[in-house]
Amino acid sequence: MAKKIALGKGIASLIGSEPHPDVVNRAIAAMTESNKQNTERHNQNLETGLLMVDISQIKANPGQPRKIFKEKELEELADSIKENGILQPLIVQKSEVGFEIIAGERRFRAAKKAGLTQVPVVVKRVTDREKVVMAIIENVQRSDLNCVEEALAYYQLMDEFQLTQEEVAKKIGKERSTIANFLRILKLPRPVIELLQKDHLSFGHGKVIAALKEREEMIRAANEAVAQNFSVRELEAWLKKSFKKRTPAQETQEKIFDSKLDEYKQKLEKQTGFHFAIQSKKGGAGAITIKYSDTAEFNDIFEYLLKR
């Protein structure tokens, strides 16, 4: 009678003896390491995966390059979110409490307006440097970021991380000369910068105005461009006509004139008995002001001028 073969008794039944202790130890070590790697991957997925997060757990990025969010555009985006939801998740990182936005603050603000209680997010592990770069790249790729905000973003990269214009250009994908032109915008007088921030002037206007040397000329050019609704080319033509380059002889003549202003002022006051102020500007322009201390003196000046 044939002897039956027992089945299901494990590896030992096949090799005819118990496994060597070294083999068992190596197998246990391999299983332990595998379990450890699986646990780490599981924890990482929890930290860096796509999640739905309560909107109250999310806070804005204090280093956000965008400083102005247009209310009308936020309302339009909020209406779209009500209808279709958020199609592109926010990019966030974990903070001490909740999450901090890396990219997507505009969607976050619109979602709050739309009344959402949760939003989709992708959680990233990033350094402070990577966070700033990601936020800047997301913003500069949007056409509605004004040139002052964009310039400030580039300056922030250079200032905080000691990058050169060349390095910033490489990271953003622009020419170095473009970065340089944006940075020149930040040197404009405050009244001009405010017109750029409000979109009354374009980046092209800003570049043209930044080429001027005198603060007063910059402000005058900016106000004229807004008042006349100049295109960039029209502004260039107006500047060429209005601020003609002075010859060395003209500059010398103006210096001589300026040096004699006090003398002219004293002669006027001695001749008339009234107090004067004389202001001289570049290009030969200026103003003469007659001062008076009361209505009686004003009447005297008035009568004097009428007789002349």
Order of alpha helices (4+ residues) and beta strands (2+ residues): alpha-alpha-beta-beta-alpha-beta-beta-alpha-beta-alpha-alpha-alpha-alpha-alpha-alpha-alpha-alpha-alpha-alpha-beta-beta-alpha
